[in-house]
Structures are given as structure tokens and as C-alpha cells.
Amino acid sequence: MRTLTRTAAAIFGLMGASAPAYAGGIGVIGSGGIQSAKAYYYNGEGEQGVDTQFRPSTSVGGEALLGDPDDKFIGVVRLYGTWNAPVQNPEVAGACDGTTNDYVCPNYDDMATDPVGAMTVGVQWGLLGDPRGFEFGVSAMLGSAFATPDNLEYFIGEPGAYVSYTMADQYQLYANVNASVRYRKTFNVGANSYVGFRYLFD
């Protein structure tokens, strides 16, 4: 994951170098969604079971636009903090409540999840409308959660669609709905939506 983070930083540097210093924008974003997560438990013979759960996730941070705001194809860099709700005790009778010895597992209900730092780099491509007015398009972001407790970094992939509305040529409201794929030893999937406010300069 450190390699992925360094790669994202290199892409950010190249995109920044290739775009004029006067073109782009900055903004703030927030998001909410759901993400799959796995709670593991074991039977008396030590065989592993998995309870897949969908848990809420929220994020807040900032972003930079790389390219001329008049273009329909521009780069996007996001840096944000994410809070993932911890998994709950598996929904297997007696698995974690101490009423039976048939199953054992951690007491997930007593666990908390610390926030993580994430960075993604990608593009947005306007398909309909005007970049300086209403615009609809698609986006794709790749990156990683690079600052996590206990070095539990993971890959992030987010394809999606967006709508934006620009006022007075400089102030833009933005909404983005994404599928979400995370990978660390196994894949977890989900969906989230971003809303944001951008200041454009050129």
C-alpha cells in the first residue's frame, strides 16, 4: 500500500506539473455511504466462518481540480479522513454472546474503529451540459487508505457519476455517487455519495 500511495503522489505531481498554475480549483467534500465488512468466528473444531455485514461509512476532507475548468475532462485529487463503523457480533446463535461453546470469536460489539487518512487520484469527464453551468458526467478515482491504525492500509477504487452546477463562473456545487471497492487480502464492496463546494480559478 505504501507503493500505491507513492504512485498516487507521483501522479499528482505529474498532473500538477502538466497543468498551468492558473487553472484548476480547490474545494471541500463530505460523504456518506455503506461498506461491506467481515466478522470472523470459529467453531469447536477451529473452522472459520464469516459473517458479511454492511456498515455505515462517512468522510470529510478537501480536493483539488487539475486542469482548465472550461474543459470537460479534468483531474481530481482528494485527501480526506474516513470513519468506518465497526462490525457487530456475527448473527450466528451463540457465536459471541457466551451462551454456547460451539462458537468462539472476538467481542466485536466492544470494538471501536479509529478514523483513517485516505488519498485518491482520478478524473472526471463531462458528458452532458456546460462545465460553467449544469454538467453531468462520469468519474473514476483510485488510491488508498494510507494512514490507518496498526498498518492496515487498503486499496480504494471508486467509479461513479456526478452532477455539478457552477455559479458566477467560480463557485461550484458538486454531487458524486460512486460504487466503492476496497481491497486488503479480500475485497469489500459498497456505495457512497459525495457532496462538495468548489472554488474555480483560471
C-alpha positions as CSV (number, residue, x, y, z in Angstrom):
1,M,0.0,0.0,0.0
2,R,2.9,2.4,0.6
3,T,3.9,1.8,-3.0
4,L,0.4,2.7,-4.1
5,T,0.5,5.9,-2.1
6,R,3.8,6.9,-3.6
7,T,2.4,6.2,-7.0
8,A,-0.6,8.4,-6.3
9,A,1.7,11.2,-5.1
10,A,3.8,10.9,-8.3
11,I,0.7,11.1,-10.4
12,F,-0.5,14.1,-8.5
13,G,2.9,15.7,-9.1
14,L,2.9,15.0,-12.8
15,M,-0.6,16.2,-13.3
16,G,0.2,19.4,-11.4
17,A,3.3,20.0,-13.5
18,S,1.4,19.4,-16.7
19,A,-1.4,21.8,-15.9
20,P,-1.0,25.6,-15.9
21,A,-0.6,27.0,-12.4
22,Y,-3.5,29.3,-13.0
23,A,-6.0,26.6,-14.0
24,G,-8.0,24.4,-11.6
25,G,-9.8,24.7,-8.4
26,I,-10.0,23.7,-4.7
27,G,-12.9,22.5,-2.6
28,V,-14.2,20.8,0.4
29,I,-16.1,17.5,0.4
30,G,-18.1,15.3,2.7
31,S,-19.5,11.8,2.0
32,G,-21.7,9.1,3.5
33,G,-22.4,5.5,2.4
34,I,-22.2,1.8,3.3
35,Q,-19.4,-0.6,3.1
36,S,-19.2,-4.4,3.4
37,A,-17.0,-5.7,6.2
38,K,-16.4,-9.2,7.5
39,A,-16.7,-10.5,11.1
40,Y,-15.0,-13.9,11.6
41,Y,-15.9,-16.6,14.1
42,Y,-14.8,-20.2,14.7
43,N,-16.5,-23.5,15.7
44,G,-15.2,-26.0,18.2
45,E,-13.0,-27.7,15.5
46,G,-11.4,-24.3,14.7
47,E,-13.1,-24.0,11.3
48,Q,-13.6,-20.4,10.3
49,G,-17.0,-18.8,9.5
50,V,-17.6,-15.4,8.0
51,D,-20.5,-13.0,8.6
52,T,-20.5,-10.3,5.9
53,Q,-22.1,-7.1,7.1
54,F,-22.9,-3.7,5.5
55,R,-21.8,-0.9,7.9
56,P,-22.0,2.9,7.5
57,S,-19.0,5.0,6.5
58,T,-18.5,8.8,6.5
59,S,-15.7,11.0,5.2
60,V,-14.7,14.7,5.2
61,G,-11.8,16.4,3.5
62,G,-10.6,18.5,0.6
63,E,-9.9,18.2,-3.1
64,A,-8.0,19.9,-5.9
65,L,-9.0,20.1,-9.6
66,L,-6.2,19.9,-12.1
67,G,-7.0,21.4,-15.5
68,D,-9.0,24.2,-17.1
69,P,-12.5,24.4,-15.5
70,D,-13.8,25.0,-19.0
71,D,-12.7,21.5,-20.1
72,K,-14.9,18.5,-19.9
73,F,-12.0,16.2,-18.9
74,I,-10.0,17.3,-15.8
75,G,-8.1,15.6,-13.0
76,V,-9.2,15.4,-9.4
77,V,-7.2,14.7,-6.2
78,R,-8.9,14.1,-2.9
79,L,-7.4,13.9,0.6
80,Y,-9.8,13.1,3.4
81,G,-10.4,11.3,6.7
82,T,-12.8,8.3,6.8
83,W,-14.8,6.9,9.7
84,N,-15.9,3.3,9.3
85,A,-18.4,1.8,11.7
86,P,-17.1,-1.4,13.3
87,V,-18.6,-4.7,12.6
88,Q,-21.1,-6.2,15.0
89,N,-21.2,-9.6,16.6
90,P,-22.0,-12.2,13.9
91,E,-25.6,-13.2,13.6
92,V,-25.0,-16.8,14.5
93,A,-26.8,-18.1,17.5
94,G,-24.4,-18.1,20.5
95,A,-21.4,-17.2,18.4
96,C,-20.2,-14.4,20.5
97,D,-22.6,-14.0,23.4
98,G,-21.1,-16.7,25.7
99,T,-24.2,-18.9,25.8
100,T,-22.6,-21.8,23.9
101,N,-19.1,-23.2,23.5
102,D,-19.9,-24.2,19.9
103,Y,-18.5,-20.9,18.5
104,V,-15.8,-18.5,19.6
105,C,-15.0,-15.1,18.2
106,P,-13.8,-11.6,19.4
107,N,-16.3,-9.5,21.1
108,Y,-16.9,-7.2,18.1
109,D,-19.6,-5.1,20.0
110,D,-16.9,-3.7,22.3
111,M,-14.6,-2.7,19.4
112,A,-14.2,0.8,18.0
113,T,-12.8,1.9,14.7
114,D,-10.4,4.8,14.5
115,P,-10.5,7.2,11.6
116,V,-8.2,6.7,8.7
117,G,-6.5,9.0,6.3
118,A,-7.1,8.4,2.6
119,M,-6.0,9.8,-0.8
120,T,-7.4,9.2,-4.2
121,V,-6.5,10.5,-7.7
122,G,-8.6,10.3,-10.8
123,V,-10.6,12.1,-13.5
124,Q,-14.0,13.4,-14.2
125,W,-15.4,13.5,-17.7
126,G,-18.4,15.7,-18.5
127,L,-20.9,14.0,-20.9
128,L,-23.8,16.4,-20.9
129,G,-24.2,20.1,-20.2
130,D,-21.8,23.0,-19.7
131,P,-18.8,23.0,-17.3
132,R,-19.7,26.6,-16.4
133,G,-23.3,25.7,-15.8
134,F,-25.1,22.4,-15.2
135,E,-23.0,19.4,-16.1
136,F,-23.5,15.6,-15.8
137,G,-20.7,13.2,-16.3
138,V,-18.7,10.1,-15.0
139,S,-15.7,9.9,-12.8
140,A,-13.1,7.3,-11.7
141,M,-10.9,7.5,-8.6
142,L,-8.1,5.2,-7.4
143,G,-6.0,5.5,-4.3
144,S,-5.5,4.0,-0.8
145,A,-6.2,4.5,2.9
146,F,-2.6,5.2,3.8
147,A,-2.8,6.3,7.4
148,T,-4.5,3.6,9.4
149,P,-4.2,2.1,12.9
150,D,-1.9,-1.0,13.1
151,N,-0.8,-0.5,9.5
152,L,-4.0,-1.9,8.0
153,E,-3.8,0.1,4.7
154,Y,-6.2,-0.8,1.9
155,F,-6.7,-0.1,-1.8
156,I,-9.7,2.1,-2.9
157,G,-11.4,2.2,-6.2
158,E,-14.4,4.4,-6.9
159,P,-16.2,4.5,-10.3
160,G,-19.3,6.7,-10.4
161,A,-21.3,9.6,-11.9
162,Y,-21.6,13.2,-10.9
163,V,-23.6,16.4,-11.4
164,S,-22.2,19.9,-10.9
165,Y,-23.6,23.4,-11.0
166,T,-21.4,26.5,-11.4
167,M,-22.4,29.9,-10.3
168,A,-20.8,33.2,-11.3
169,D,-18.1,31.2,-13.2
170,Q,-16.2,30.5,-10.0
171,Y,-18.4,28.8,-7.4
172,Q,-19.4,25.2,-8.0
173,L,-21.8,22.8,-6.1
174,Y,-21.0,19.2,-6.7
175,A,-22.5,15.8,-6.0
176,N,-21.0,12.4,-6.9
177,V,-22.5,8.9,-6.4
178,N,-19.9,6.0,-6.5
179,A,-19.6,2.3,-6.3
180,S,-16.8,1.6,-3.8
181,V,-14.3,-1.2,-3.9
182,R,-11.7,-1.8,-1.1
183,Y,-9.1,-4.4,-1.1
184,R,-6.9,-5.8,1.7
185,K,-6.4,-9.5,1.4
186,T,-10.0,-9.7,0.4
187,F,-12.5,-7.5,-1.5
188,N,-15.1,-5.4,0.2
189,V,-17.8,-3.5,-1.8
190,G,-20.2,-0.7,-1.1
191,A,-21.5,2.6,-2.3
192,N,-21.2,6.2,-1.2
193,S,-22.1,9.7,-2.2
194,Y,-20.0,12.9,-2.1
195,V,-21.2,16.4,-1.9
196,G,-18.9,19.4,-2.1
197,F,-18.3,23.0,-2.8
198,R,-15.5,24.2,-5.1
199,Y,-13.8,27.5,-5.9
200,L,-12.6,27.5,-9.5
201,F,-9.7,29.7,-10.8
202,D,-8.3,30.2,-14.2
